[in-house]
Amino acid sequence: MIGERTIAMTIGRGSESALASAIDAGRKEAGKILGRGSKSFALAGLLLGKQARDDAAVLYAWCRQADDRVDDAGPGELGQALRGLERQLDDLYAGRVRGPIDIALHELVSRRGIRREYFQALLDGFAMDAAGASYATFPQLDLYAFRVAGVVGLMMCHVLGVRDERCLRAAAHLGMAMQLTNIARDVVEDFGRGRQYLPSELLPPEVLRIAMLSDAGHPSRRTVTHAVKVVLRRADVYYRSGLSGLRDLGWRSAVAIGAAARIYRAIGGIVRRRGYDPLRGRAVVSLPRKLLSVGCAFAVEVLRVGAPSRLQIPTKLVRFDDVQA
């Protein structure tokens, strides 16, 4: 990768102090984007050290902005939006960057060795989203979850540093578990956007349409609740695998990621208590419940994880075939 000299040239042959100021501006903007976009992740990030917290925010902000660009693409503009993001990645990895988020992300991927292939997989997942892809089977849904969330877990391994590369598979699983939780929670919202993520082998699209207009006792509603139940059970399998990998992180990272995972898992718990019926309202975790999740993570991970070790940079490239359950 091309380092700080090249990136400095892109901001007008500035001094090292100018470069540092540009990176700092990107980190501050990223922190604001994270705070607006995900209160759960922002809360968990408070448990990290400043460097890791800033790095995680930069990664989140770039992914958030890329997702928004794809979502905002009008009819016939999807291909252009994706090609633009791919060119942006090419420039970013070459050090040809201008915007504050890109400057901060270039510094991060250079310092922590984050693979471009992970960003490409993320864009492939966004393409599936924007194209209105449907998922007939769980393997197809798992591929989508890996692309849009599992690879983010893999990139976070670079951000946080791993003590053992066996952690990579668990990190991908944890991201996938969170994505499946989102899918189980957001059935109504996704339907309103013309999307269905619940596998059609469990829930044919026409049955979901009928359920949206039916009372709670209608057979179509029972089909929906069964599909949501199966998805959440699959998420639990991935949560168990993902949480097992926390021991390969330093204790602060383990507490932060453990808290985020438990907050997300609590969303699934609310859906379960509502009889797995997503039409009964959006499941939201209260602040006291989030704080309880943080406390549980602290108690579990501090007791289990030893003293933090020197951060490492993963060298293995993990693909979907490497993480299939």
TIBA-372459 format. One record per residue (C-alpha): x, y negated, z; residue in three letters. Coordinates in Angstrom, 3 decimals. Each point is the difference from the previous one (the first is absolute). Layout:
<pt><px>X</px><py>Y</py><pz>Z</pz><r>ala</r></pt>
...
This chain:
<pt><px>0.000</px><py>0.000</py><pz>0.000</pz><r>met</r></pt>
<pt><px>1.050</px><py>-3.583</py><pz>-0.586</pz><r>ile</r></pt>
<pt><px>0.536</px><py>-1.815</py><pz>3.235</pz><r>gly</r></pt>
<pt><px>-0.108</px><py>-3.435</py><pz>1.531</pz><r>glu</r></pt>
<pt><px>2.249</px><py>-1.710</py><pz>-2.554</pz><r>arg</r></pt>
<pt><px>-2.428</px><py>0.681</py><pz>-2.826</pz><r>thr</r></pt>
<pt><px>-3.062</px><py>-0.891</py><pz>2.043</pz><r>ile</r></pt>
<pt><px>1.654</px><py>-3.264</py><pz>1.005</pz><r>ala</r></pt>
<pt><px>0.444</px><py>-0.861</py><pz>-3.682</pz><r>met</r></pt>
<pt><px>-3.741</px><py>0.429</py><pz>-0.557</pz><r>thr</r></pt>
<pt><px>-0.797</px><py>-2.745</py><pz>2.501</pz><r>ile</r></pt>
<pt><px>2.260</px><py>-2.536</py><pz>-1.622</pz><r>gly</r></pt>
<pt><px>3.502</px><py>1.130</py><pz>0.919</pz><r>arg</r></pt>
<pt><px>-0.764</px><py>-0.934</py><pz>3.570</pz><r>gly</r></pt>
<pt><px>2.260</px><py>0.421</py><pz>2.965</pz><r>ser</r></pt>
<pt><px>-0.227</px><py>2.921</py><pz>2.383</pz><r>glu</r></pt>
<pt><px>-2.028</px><py>-2.219</py><pz>2.318</pz><r>ser</r></pt>
<pt><px>-2.453</px><py>-0.745</py><pz>-2.813</pz><r>ala</r></pt>
<pt><px>-0.328</px><py>3.704</py><pz>-0.685</pz><r>leu</r></pt>
<pt><px>-0.584</px><py>0.719</py><pz>3.683</pz><r>ala</r></pt>
<pt><px>-2.651</px><py>-2.718</py><pz>0.093</pz><r>ser</r></pt>
<pt><px>-1.752</px><py>1.480</py><pz>-3.043</pz><r>ala</r></pt>
<pt><px>-0.042</px><py>3.460</py><pz>1.567</pz><r>ile</r></pt>
<pt><px>-1.272</px><py>-1.417</py><pz>3.284</pz><r>asp</r></pt>
<pt><px>-2.789</px><py>-1.843</py><pz>-1.829</pz><r>ala</r></pt>
<pt><px>-1.025</px><py>3.256</py><pz>-1.659</pz><r>gly</r></pt>
<pt><px>-0.082</px><py>1.801</py><pz>3.331</pz><r>arg</r></pt>
<pt><px>-2.146</px><py>-2.708</py><pz>1.581</pz><r>lys</r></pt>
<pt><px>-2.468</px><py>0.066</py><pz>-2.890</pz><r>glu</r></pt>
<pt><px>-0.098</px><py>3.797</py><pz>0.200</pz><r>ala</r></pt>
<pt><px>-0.801</px><py>-0.144</py><pz>3.701</pz><r>gly</r></pt>
<pt><px>-2.986</px><py>-2.240</py><pz>-0.729</pz><r>lys</r></pt>
<pt><px>-1.253</px><py>2.380</py><pz>-2.696</pz><r>ile</r></pt>
<pt><px>0.281</px><py>2.950</py><pz>2.387</pz><r>leu</r></pt>
<pt><px>-1.840</px><py>-1.882</py><pz>2.740</pz><r>gly</r></pt>
<pt><px>-2.881</px><py>-0.801</py><pz>-2.366</pz><r>arg</r></pt>
<pt><px>-0.111</px><py>3.379</py><pz>-1.709</pz><r>gly</r></pt>
<pt><px>0.284</px><py>2.549</py><pz>2.818</pz><r>ser</r></pt>
<pt><px>-0.424</px><py>-0.841</py><pz>3.653</pz><r>lys</r></pt>
<pt><px>0.688</px><py>3.620</py><pz>0.949</pz><r>ser</r></pt>
<pt><px>3.364</px><py>0.080</py><pz>-1.756</pz><r>phe</r></pt>
<pt><px>0.838</px><py>-3.464</py><pz>1.306</pz><r>ala</r></pt>
<pt><px>-0.686</px><py>1.183</py><pz>3.558</pz><r>leu</r></pt>
<pt><px>2.145</px><py>3.088</py><pz>-0.459</pz><r>ala</r></pt>
<pt><px>2.746</px><py>-2.131</py><pz>-1.521</pz><r>gly</r></pt>
<pt><px>0.295</px><py>-1.979</py><pz>3.225</pz><r>leu</r></pt>
<pt><px>1.523</px><py>3.114</py><pz>1.545</pz><r>leu</r></pt>
<pt><px>2.892</px><py>-0.010</py><pz>-2.471</pz><r>leu</r></pt>
<pt><px>3.199</px><py>-1.991</py><pz>0.269</pz><r>gly</r></pt>
<pt><px>0.040</px><py>-3.242</py><pz>-1.977</pz><r>lys</r></pt>
<pt><px>2.040</px><py>1.350</py><pz>-2.923</pz><r>gln</r></pt>
<pt><px>-2.206</px><py>3.052</py><pz>-0.502</pz><r>ala</r></pt>
<pt><px>-3.152</px><py>-2.074</py><pz>0.487</pz><r>arg</r></pt>
<pt><px>1.088</px><py>-2.526</py><pz>-2.633</pz><r>asp</r></pt>
<pt><px>1.012</px><py>2.765</py><pz>-2.405</pz><r>asp</r></pt>
<pt><px>-3.318</px><py>1.824</py><pz>0.410</pz><r>ala</r></pt>
<pt><px>-1.898</px><py>-3.246</py><pz>-0.590</pz><r>ala</r></pt>
<pt><px>1.931</px><py>-0.692</py><pz>-3.220</pz><r>val</r></pt>
<pt><px>-0.754</px><py>3.491</py><pz>-1.294</pz><r>leu</r></pt>
<pt><px>-3.678</px><py>-0.321</py><pz>0.905</pz><r>tyr</r></pt>
<pt><px>-0.300</px><py>-3.441</py><pz>-1.577</pz><r>ala</r></pt>
<pt><px>1.434</px><py>1.070</py><pz>-3.360</pz><r>trp</r></pt>
<pt><px>-2.237</px><py>3.078</py><pz>-0.136</pz><r>cys</r></pt>
<pt><px>-3.037</px><py>-2.095</py><pz>1.003</pz><r>arg</r></pt>
<pt><px>0.646</px><py>-2.586</py><pz>-2.681</pz><r>gln</r></pt>
<pt><px>0.562</px><py>2.686</py><pz>-2.644</pz><r>ala</r></pt>
<pt><px>-3.263</px><py>1.708</py><pz>0.967</pz><r>asp</r></pt>
<pt><px>-1.856</px><py>-3.305</py><pz>-0.230</pz><r>asp</r></pt>
<pt><px>1.404</px><py>-0.703</py><pz>-3.470</pz><r>arg</r></pt>
<pt><px>-1.288</px><py>3.339</py><pz>-1.250</pz><r>val</r></pt>
<pt><px>-3.382</px><py>-0.385</py><pz>1.709</pz><r>asp</r></pt>
<pt><px>-0.423</px><py>-3.499</py><pz>-1.431</pz><r>asp</r></pt>
<pt><px>0.805</px><py>1.067</py><pz>-3.559</pz><r>ala</r></pt>
<pt><px>-3.013</px><py>-0.516</py><pz>-2.224</pz><r>gly</r></pt>
<pt><px>-1.369</px><py>2.400</py><pz>-2.620</pz><r>pro</r></pt>
<pt><px>2.770</px><py>0.952</py><pz>-2.384</pz><r>gly</r></pt>
<pt><px>2.659</px><py>-1.667</py><pz>2.161</pz><r>glu</r></pt>
<pt><px>1.014</px><py>2.994</py><pz>2.130</pz><r>leu</r></pt>
<pt><px>2.804</px><py>1.160</py><pz>-2.283</pz><r>gly</r></pt>
<pt><px>1.423</px><py>-3.510</py><pz>-0.202</pz><r>gln</r></pt>
<pt><px>-0.109</px><py>-0.379</py><pz>3.798</pz><r>ala</r></pt>
<pt><px>1.803</px><py>3.302</py><pz>0.552</pz><r>leu</r></pt>
<pt><px>2.645</px><py>-0.753</py><pz>-2.629</pz><r>arg</r></pt>
<pt><px>0.544</px><py>-3.370</py><pz>1.638</pz><r>gly</r></pt>
<pt><px>0.576</px><py>1.671</py><pz>3.361</pz><r>leu</r></pt>
<pt><px>2.428</px><py>2.482</py><pz>-1.560</pz><r>glu</r></pt>
<pt><px>1.975</px><py>-2.883</py><pz>-1.547</pz><r>arg</r></pt>
<pt><px>-0.069</px><py>-1.712</py><pz>3.388</pz><r>gln</r></pt>
<pt><px>1.511</px><py>3.114</py><pz>1.566</pz><r>leu</r></pt>
<pt><px>2.662</px><py>0.165</py><pz>-2.717</pz><r>asp</r></pt>
<pt><px>0.939</px><py>-3.596</py><pz>0.728</pz><r>asp</r></pt>
<pt><px>-0.128</px><py>0.539</py><pz>3.744</pz><r>leu</r></pt>
<pt><px>2.410</px><py>2.939</py><pz>-0.092</pz><r>tyr</r></pt>
<pt><px>2.301</px><py>-1.967</py><pz>-2.306</pz><r>ala</r></pt>
<pt><px>0.019</px><py>-2.991</py><pz>2.338</pz><r>gly</r></pt>
<pt><px>-1.911</px><py>-2.261</py><pz>-2.401</pz><r>arg</r></pt>
<pt><px>-2.458</px><py>-1.325</py><pz>2.561</pz><r>val</r></pt>
<pt><px>-1.552</px><py>-3.366</py><pz>0.767</pz><r>arg</r></pt>
<pt><px>-3.050</px><py>0.234</py><pz>2.260</pz><r>gly</r></pt>
<pt><px>0.544</px><py>0.203</py><pz>3.770</pz><r>pro</r></pt>
<pt><px>-1.510</px><py>3.471</py><pz>0.422</pz><r>ile</r></pt>
<pt><px>2.044</px><py>1.404</py><pz>-2.902</pz><r>asp</r></pt>
<pt><px>3.194</px><py>-1.576</py><pz>1.351</pz><r>ile</r></pt>
<pt><px>-0.606</px><py>1.522</py><pz>3.427</pz><r>ala</r></pt>
<pt><px>-0.918</px><py>3.388</py><pz>-1.490</pz><r>leu</r></pt>
<pt><px>3.105</px><py>0.076</py><pz>-2.215</pz><r>his</r></pt>
<pt><px>2.146</px><py>-0.557</py><pz>3.067</pz><r>glu</r></pt>
<pt><px>-1.890</px><py>2.769</py><pz>1.815</pz><r>leu</r></pt>
<pt><px>0.182</px><py>2.649</py><pz>-2.742</pz><r>val</r></pt>
<pt><px>3.693</px><py>-0.754</py><pz>-0.486</pz><r>ser</r></pt>
<pt><px>0.812</px><py>0.217</py><pz>3.699</pz><r>arg</r></pt>
<pt><px>-2.146</px><py>3.046</py><pz>0.780</pz><r>arg</r></pt>
<pt><px>0.330</px><py>1.946</py><pz>-3.276</pz><r>gly</r></pt>
<pt><px>-3.733</px><py>0.243</py><pz>-0.796</pz><r>ile</r></pt>
<pt><px>-0.478</px><py>1.907</py><pz>-3.254</pz><r>arg</r></pt>
<pt><px>-1.733</px><py>-1.663</py><pz>-2.927</pz><r>arg</r></pt>
<pt><px>-1.785</px><py>3.289</py><pz>-0.712</pz><r>glu</r></pt>
<pt><px>-2.127</px><py>-0.525</py><pz>3.097</pz><r>tyr</r></pt>
<pt><px>-1.249</px><py>-3.355</py><pz>-1.257</pz><r>phe</r></pt>
<pt><px>-0.748</px><py>1.556</py><pz>-3.385</pz><r>gln</r></pt>
<pt><px>-2.050</px><py>2.724</py><pz>1.684</pz><r>ala</r></pt>
<pt><px>-1.907</px><py>-2.722</py><pz>1.848</pz><r>leu</r></pt>
<pt><px>-0.800</px><py>-1.746</py><pz>-3.285</pz><r>leu</r></pt>
<pt><px>-1.147</px><py>3.334</py><pz>-1.455</pz><r>asp</r></pt>
<pt><px>-2.407</px><py>0.291</py><pz>2.921</pz><r>gly</r></pt>
<pt><px>-1.280</px><py>-3.529</py><pz>-0.570</pz><r>phe</r></pt>
<pt><px>-0.616</px><py>0.947</py><pz>-3.625</pz><r>ala</r></pt>
<pt><px>-2.111</px><py>2.959</py><pz>1.119</pz><r>met</r></pt>
<pt><px>-1.983</px><py>-2.372</py><pz>2.197</pz><r>asp</r></pt>
<pt><px>-0.601</px><py>-2.708</py><pz>-2.553</pz><r>ala</r></pt>
<pt><px>-0.897</px><py>2.448</py><pz>-2.732</pz><r>ala</r></pt>
<pt><px>-2.810</px><py>1.351</py><pz>2.180</pz><r>gly</r></pt>
<pt><px>1.518</px><py>3.455</py><pz>0.195</pz><r>ala</r></pt>
<pt><px>-2.173</px><py>2.668</py><pz>1.565</pz><r>ser</r></pt>
<pt><px>1.289</px><py>2.933</py><pz>1.995</pz><r>tyr</r></pt>
<pt><px>-1.543</px><py>3.392</py><pz>-0.517</pz><r>ala</r></pt>
<pt><px>2.252</px><py>1.919</py><pz>2.372</pz><r>thr</r></pt>
<pt><px>2.107</px><py>-0.559</py><pz>3.094</pz><r>phe</r></pt>
<pt><px>3.318</px><py>0.426</py><pz>-1.851</pz><r>pro</r></pt>
<pt><px>-1.008</px><py>-2.926</py><pz>-2.233</pz><r>gln</r></pt>
<pt><px>-0.982</px><py>-2.098</py><pz>3.005</pz><r>leu</r></pt>
<pt><px>3.233</px><py>0.934</py><pz>1.775</pz><r>asp</r></pt>
<pt><px>2.016</px><py>-1.235</py><pz>-2.997</pz><r>leu</r></pt>
<pt><px>-1.784</px><py>-3.335</py><pz>0.177</pz><r>tyr</r></pt>
<pt><px>0.550</px><py>-0.246</py><pz>3.771</pz><r>ala</r></pt>
<pt><px>3.692</px><py>0.813</py><pz>-0.451</pz><r>phe</r></pt>
<pt><px>0.453</px><py>-2.692</py><pz>-2.604</pz><r>arg</r></pt>
<pt><px>-1.765</px><py>-2.843</py><pz>1.793</pz><r>val</r></pt>
<pt><px>0.927</px><py>0.865</py><pz>3.598</pz><r>ala</r></pt>
<pt><px>2.399</px><py>2.945</py><pz>0.262</pz><r>gly</r></pt>
<pt><px>2.755</px><py>-1.834</py><pz>-1.852</pz><r>val</r></pt>
<pt><px>-0.447</px><py>-2.965</py><pz>2.335</pz><r>val</r></pt>
<pt><px>0.796</px><py>2.375</py><pz>2.850</pz><r>gly</r></pt>
<pt><px>3.119</px><py>1.078</py><pz>-1.878</pz><r>leu</r></pt>
<pt><px>1.068</px><py>-3.606</py><pz>-0.497</pz><r>met</r></pt>
<pt><px>-0.569</px><py>-0.658</py><pz>3.697</pz><r>met</r></pt>
<pt><px>2.508</px><py>2.769</py><pz>0.741</pz><r>cys</r></pt>
<pt><px>2.583</px><py>-2.198</py><pz>-1.720</pz><r>his</r></pt>
<pt><px>-1.189</px><py>-3.060</py><pz>1.923</pz><r>val</r></pt>
<pt><px>0.128</px><py>1.718</py><pz>3.386</pz><r>leu</r></pt>
<pt><px>2.884</px><py>2.399</py><pz>-0.534</pz><r>gly</r></pt>
<pt><px>-0.336</px><py>3.745</py><pz>0.513</pz><r>val</r></pt>
<pt><px>2.072</px><py>2.330</py><pz>2.107</pz><r>arg</r></pt>
<pt><px>-0.936</px><py>3.026</py><pz>-2.109</pz><r>asp</r></pt>
<pt><px>-1.268</px><py>0.053</py><pz>-3.583</pz><r>glu</r></pt>
<pt><px>-2.538</px><py>2.632</py><pz>1.009</pz><r>arg</r></pt>
<pt><px>-1.924</px><py>-3.056</py><pz>1.178</pz><r>cys</r></pt>
<pt><px>-0.724</px><py>-0.979</py><pz>-3.609</pz><r>leu</r></pt>
<pt><px>-2.700</px><py>2.614</py><pz>-0.598</pz><r>arg</r></pt>
<pt><px>-1.669</px><py>-0.925</py><pz>3.276</pz><r>ala</r></pt>
<pt><px>0.106</px><py>-3.698</py><pz>-0.912</pz><r>ala</r></pt>
<pt><px>-1.750</px><py>0.653</py><pz>-3.297</pz><r>ala</r></pt>
<pt><px>-2.620</px><py>2.083</py><pz>1.794</pz><r>his</r></pt>
<pt><px>-0.663</px><py>-2.763</py><pz>2.502</pz><r>leu</r></pt>
<pt><px>-0.645</px><py>-2.496</py><pz>-2.786</pz><r>gly</r></pt>
<pt><px>-2.291</px><py>2.476</py><pz>-1.733</pz><r>met</r></pt>
<pt><px>-1.916</px><py>0.617</py><pz>3.240</pz><r>ala</r></pt>
<pt><px>-0.654</px><py>-3.722</py><pz>0.389</pz><r>met</r></pt>
<pt><px>-1.179</px><py>-0.254</py><pz>-3.597</pz><r>gln</r></pt>
<pt><px>-2.413</px><py>2.908</py><pz>0.420</pz><r>leu</r></pt>
<pt><px>-1.331</px><py>-1.710</py><pz>3.129</pz><r>thr</r></pt>
<pt><px>-0.622</px><py>-3.145</py><pz>-2.041</pz><r>asn</r></pt>
<pt><px>-1.838</px><py>2.058</py><pz>-2.589</pz><r>ile</r></pt>
<pt><px>-2.256</px><py>1.595</py><pz>2.619</pz><r>ala</r></pt>
<pt><px>-0.759</px><py>-3.399</py><pz>1.537</pz><r>arg</r></pt>
<pt><px>-0.519</px><py>-2.029</py><pz>-3.175</pz><r>asp</r></pt>
<pt><px>-2.424</px><py>2.175</py><pz>-1.980</pz><r>val</r></pt>
<pt><px>-2.631</px><py>-2.749</py><pz>-0.190</pz><r>val</r></pt>
<pt><px>2.445</px><py>-2.791</py><pz>-0.890</pz><r>glu</r></pt>
<pt><px>1.675</px><py>2.143</py><pz>-2.655</pz><r>asp</r></pt>
<pt><px>-3.368</px><py>0.931</py><pz>-1.501</pz><r>phe</r></pt>
<pt><px>-0.769</px><py>-3.706</py><pz>-0.315</pz><r>gly</r></pt>
<pt><px>3.192</px><py>-0.396</py><pz>-2.055</pz><r>arg</r></pt>
<pt><px>-0.928</px><py>2.896</py><pz>-2.242</pz><r>gly</r></pt>
<pt><px>2.484</px><py>2.410</py><pz>1.575</pz><r>arg</r></pt>
<pt><px>-0.378</px><py>3.388</py><pz>1.637</pz><r>gln</r></pt>
<pt><px>2.983</px><py>1.631</py><pz>1.658</pz><r>tyr</r></pt>
<pt><px>-1.785</px><py>2.886</py><pz>1.721</pz><r>leu</r></pt>
<pt><px>0.683</px><py>3.029</py><pz>-2.231</pz><r>pro</r></pt>
<pt><px>-2.873</px><py>0.696</py><pz>-2.369</pz><r>ser</r></pt>
<pt><px>0.314</px><py>3.725</py><pz>0.726</pz><r>glu</r></pt>
<pt><px>-1.440</px><py>-0.906</py><pz>3.414</pz><r>leu</r></pt>
<pt><px>-2.104</px><py>-2.997</py><pz>-0.976</pz><r>leu</r></pt>
<pt><px>-1.218</px><py>-0.376</py><pz>-3.594</pz><r>pro</r></pt>
<pt><px>-0.267</px><py>-3.712</py><pz>-0.917</pz><r>pro</r></pt>
<pt><px>-3.727</px><py>0.240</py><pz>-0.662</pz><r>glu</r></pt>
<pt><px>-0.555</px><py>1.343</py><pz>3.522</pz><r>val</r></pt>
<pt><px>1.871</px><py>-2.951</py><pz>1.492</pz><r>leu</r></pt>
<pt><px>-2.168</px><py>-2.403</py><pz>-2.011</pz><r>arg</r></pt>
<pt><px>-3.141</px><py>1.655</py><pz>1.357</pz><r>ile</r></pt>
<pt><px>1.359</px><py>-0.081</py><pz>3.550</pz><r>ala</r></pt>
<pt><px>0.554</px><py>-3.743</py><pz>-0.193</pz><r>met</r></pt>
<pt><px>-3.753</px><py>-0.458</py><pz>-0.460</pz><r>leu</r></pt>
<pt><px>-1.181</px><py>2.705</py><pz>2.390</pz><r>ser</r></pt>
<pt><px>-0.875</px><py>0.276</py><pz>3.679</pz><r>asp</r></pt>
<pt><px>2.236</px><py>1.788</py><pz>2.480</pz><r>ala</r></pt>
<pt><px>-1.882</px><py>3.292</py><pz>-0.210</pz><r>gly</r></pt>
<pt><px>0.247</px><py>0.342</py><pz>-3.757</pz><r>his</r></pt>
<pt><px>2.021</px><py>3.017</py><pz>-1.257</pz><r>pro</r></pt>
<pt><px>2.289</px><py>-2.303</py><pz>-1.989</pz><r>ser</r></pt>
<pt><px>1.087</px><py>-1.708</py><pz>3.232</pz><r>arg</r></pt>
<pt><px>0.951</px><py>3.373</py><pz>1.457</pz><r>arg</r></pt>
<pt><px>2.150</px><py>0.661</py><pz>-3.068</pz><r>thr</r></pt>
<pt><px>1.782</px><py>-3.314</py><pz>0.555</pz><r>val</r></pt>
<pt><px>0.635</px><py>0.683</py><pz>3.692</pz><r>thr</r></pt>
<pt><px>1.374</px><py>3.456</py><pz>-0.824</pz><r>his</r></pt>
<pt><px>2.430</px><py>-1.478</py><pz>-2.541</pz><r>ala</r></pt>
<pt><px>1.160</px><py>-2.652</py><pz>2.480</pz><r>val</r></pt>
<pt><px>0.473</px><py>2.680</py><pz>2.662</pz><r>lys</r></pt>
<pt><px>2.201</px><py>2.086</py><pz>-2.295</pz><r>val</r></pt>
<pt><px>2.102</px><py>-3.030</py><pz>-0.984</pz><r>val</r></pt>
<pt><px>0.569</px><py>-0.949</py><pz>3.641</pz><r>leu</r></pt>
<pt><px>1.002</px><py>3.564</py><pz>0.853</pz><r>arg</r></pt>
<pt><px>2.555</px><py>-0.159</py><pz>-2.803</pz><r>arg</r></pt>
<pt><px>1.220</px><py>-3.325</py><pz>1.351</pz><r>ala</r></pt>
<pt><px>0.513</px><py>1.644</py><pz>3.402</pz><r>asp</r></pt>
<pt><px>2.286</px><py>2.589</py><pz>-1.584</pz><r>val</r></pt>
<pt><px>2.124</px><py>-2.800</py><pz>-1.410</pz><r>tyr</r></pt>
<pt><px>-0.086</px><py>-1.953</py><pz>3.279</pz><r>tyr</r></pt>
<pt><px>1.381</px><py>2.991</py><pz>1.888</pz><r>arg</r></pt>
<pt><px>2.826</px><py>0.364</py><pz>-2.498</pz><r>ser</r></pt>
<pt><px>0.675</px><py>-3.736</py><pz>-0.052</pz><r>gly</r></pt>
<pt><px>0.098</px><py>-0.460</py><pz>3.756</pz><r>leu</r></pt>
<pt><px>2.418</px><py>2.918</py><pz>0.311</pz><r>ser</r></pt>
<pt><px>2.557</px><py>-2.018</py><pz>-1.966</pz><r>gly</r></pt>
<pt><px>0.122</px><py>-2.878</py><pz>2.470</pz><r>leu</r></pt>
<pt><px>2.679</px><py>1.773</py><pz>2.010</pz><r>arg</r></pt>
<pt><px>2.408</px><py>-0.741</py><pz>-2.838</pz><r>asp</r></pt>
<pt><px>-0.357</px><py>-3.755</py><pz>0.541</pz><r>leu</r></pt>
<pt><px>1.388</px><py>-2.243</py><pz>2.689</pz><r>gly</r></pt>
<pt><px>-2.370</px><py>-0.503</py><pz>2.923</pz><r>trp</r></pt>
<pt><px>-1.233</px><py>-3.482</py><pz>-0.961</pz><r>arg</r></pt>
<pt><px>-0.782</px><py>1.090</py><pz>-3.545</pz><r>ser</r></pt>
<pt><px>-1.680</px><py>3.158</py><pz>1.291</pz><r>ala</r></pt>
<pt><px>-2.204</px><py>-2.003</py><pz>2.368</pz><r>val</r></pt>
<pt><px>-0.992</px><py>-2.488</py><pz>-2.722</pz><r>ala</r></pt>
<pt><px>-0.798</px><py>2.611</py><pz>-2.651</pz><r>ile</r></pt>
<pt><px>-1.684</px><py>2.219</py><pz>2.582</pz><r>gly</r></pt>
<pt><px>-2.223</px><py>-2.904</py><pz>1.048</pz><r>ala</r></pt>
<pt><px>-0.980</px><py>-0.775</py><pz>-3.606</pz><r>ala</r></pt>
<pt><px>-0.804</px><py>3.662</py><pz>-0.639</pz><r>ala</r></pt>
<pt><px>-2.117</px><py>0.292</py><pz>3.145</pz><r>arg</r></pt>
<pt><px>-1.919</px><py>-3.176</py><pz>-0.825</pz><r>ile</r></pt>
<pt><px>-0.791</px><py>1.355</py><pz>-3.446</pz><r>tyr</r></pt>
<pt><px>-0.879</px><py>3.399</py><pz>1.383</pz><r>arg</r></pt>
<pt><px>-2.416</px><py>-1.727</py><pz>2.377</pz><r>ala</r></pt>
<pt><px>-1.893</px><py>-1.248</py><pz>-3.065</pz><r>ile</r></pt>
<pt><px>-0.637</px><py>3.621</py><pz>-0.903</pz><r>gly</r></pt>
<pt><px>-1.140</px><py>0.628</py><pz>3.576</pz><r>gly</r></pt>
<pt><px>-2.651</px><py>-2.716</py><pz>-0.325</pz><r>ile</r></pt>
<pt><px>-1.211</px><py>1.513</py><pz>-3.280</pz><r>val</r></pt>
<pt><px>-0.233</px><py>3.401</py><pz>1.717</pz><r>arg</r></pt>
<pt><px>-2.060</px><py>-1.383</py><pz>2.878</pz><r>arg</r></pt>
<pt><px>-2.412</px><py>-1.433</py><pz>-2.570</pz><r>arg</r></pt>
<pt><px>-0.580</px><py>3.462</py><pz>-1.395</pz><r>gly</r></pt>
<pt><px>2.425</px><py>-0.540</py><pz>-2.894</pz><r>tyr</r></pt>
<pt><px>-2.562</px><py>-2.320</py><pz>-1.602</pz><r>asp</r></pt>
<pt><px>1.774</px><py>-2.975</py><pz>-1.641</pz><r>pro</r></pt>
<pt><px>-3.365</px><py>-1.609</py><pz>-0.738</pz><r>leu</r></pt>
<pt><px>-0.420</px><py>-0.798</py><pz>3.707</pz><r>arg</r></pt>
<pt><px>2.370</px><py>-2.954</py><pz>-0.260</pz><r>gly</r></pt>
<pt><px>3.714</px><py>-0.591</py><pz>-0.364</pz><r>arg</r></pt>
<pt><px>2.112</px><py>1.540</py><pz>2.752</pz><r>ala</r></pt>
<pt><px>2.102</px><py>-2.644</py><pz>1.761</pz><r>val</r></pt>
<pt><px>2.420</px><py>0.639</py><pz>2.860</pz><r>val</r></pt>
<pt><px>-0.408</px><py>-2.529</py><pz>2.809</pz><r>ser</r></pt>
<pt><px>2.965</px><py>-1.880</py><pz>1.425</pz><r>leu</r></pt>
<pt><px>-0.168</px><py>1.889</py><pz>3.346</pz><r>pro</r></pt>
<pt><px>0.070</px><py>3.297</py><pz>-1.922</pz><r>arg</r></pt>
<pt><px>2.966</px><py>-1.222</py><pz>-2.041</pz><r>lys</r></pt>
<pt><px>1.847</px><py>-0.945</py><pz>3.167</pz><r>leu</r></pt>
<pt><px>-0.774</px><py>3.435</py><pz>1.435</pz><r>leu</r></pt>
<pt><px>1.504</px><py>1.547</py><pz>-3.135</pz><r>ser</r></pt>
<pt><px>3.109</px><py>-2.101</py><pz>0.507</pz><r>val</r></pt>
<pt><px>0.227</px><py>1.170</py><pz>3.610</pz><r>gly</r></pt>
<pt><px>-0.396</px><py>3.646</py><pz>-0.982</pz><r>cys</r></pt>
<pt><px>2.689</px><py>-0.362</py><pz>-2.651</pz><r>ala</r></pt>
<pt><px>2.351</px><py>-1.583</py><pz>2.491</pz><r>phe</r></pt>
<pt><px>-0.589</px><py>2.718</py><pz>2.594</pz><r>ala</r></pt>
<pt><px>0.388</px><py>2.855</py><pz>-2.477</pz><r>val</r></pt>
<pt><px>2.912</px><py>-1.270</py><pz>-2.062</pz><r>glu</r></pt>
<pt><px>2.138</px><py>-1.457</py><pz>2.776</pz><r>val</r></pt>
<pt><px>-0.183</px><py>3.302</py><pz>1.848</pz><r>leu</r></pt>
<pt><px>0.744</px><py>2.019</py><pz>-3.125</pz><r>arg</r></pt>
<pt><px>2.517</px><py>-2.104</py><pz>-1.910</pz><r>val</r></pt>
<pt><px>3.539</px><py>-0.435</py><pz>1.223</pz><r>gly</r></pt>
<pt><px>2.190</px><py>-3.054</py><pz>-0.225</pz><r>ala</r></pt>
<pt><px>-0.018</px><py>-1.700</py><pz>-3.420</pz><r>pro</r></pt>
<pt><px>2.703</px><py>1.117</py><pz>-2.369</pz><r>ser</r></pt>
<pt><px>1.844</px><py>-1.840</py><pz>-2.743</pz><r>arg</r></pt>
<pt><px>-2.310</px><py>-0.789</py><pz>-2.915</pz><r>leu</r></pt>
<pt><px>0.542</px><py>2.042</py><pz>-3.129</pz><r>gln</r></pt>
<pt><px>-1.088</px><py>-0.359</py><pz>-3.622</pz><r>ile</r></pt>
<pt><px>-1.846</px><py>2.998</py><pz>-1.456</pz><r>pro</r></pt>
<pt><px>1.599</px><py>1.329</py><pz>-3.155</pz><r>thr</r></pt>
<pt><px>-2.584</px><py>2.601</py><pz>-1.010</pz><r>lys</r></pt>
<pt><px>-2.654</px><py>-0.958</py><pz>-2.563</pz><r>leu</r></pt>
<pt><px>-3.323</px><py>1.512</py><pz>1.072</pz><r>val</r></pt>
<pt><px>-2.692</px><py>0.733</py><pz>-2.566</pz><r>arg</r></pt>
<pt><px>-3.605</px><py>1.161</py><pz>0.309</pz><r>phe</r></pt>
<pt><px>0.935</px><py>3.640</py><pz>-0.491</pz><r>asp</r></pt>
<pt><px>2.318</px><py>-0.258</py><pz>3.028</pz><r>asp</r></pt>
<pt><px>-2.781</px><py>-1.006</py><pz>2.406</pz><r>val</r></pt>
<pt><px>-2.951</px><py>2.145</py><pz>-1.035</pz><r>gln</r></pt>
<pt><px>-1.520</px><py>1.740</py><pz>2.991</pz><r>ala</r></pt>
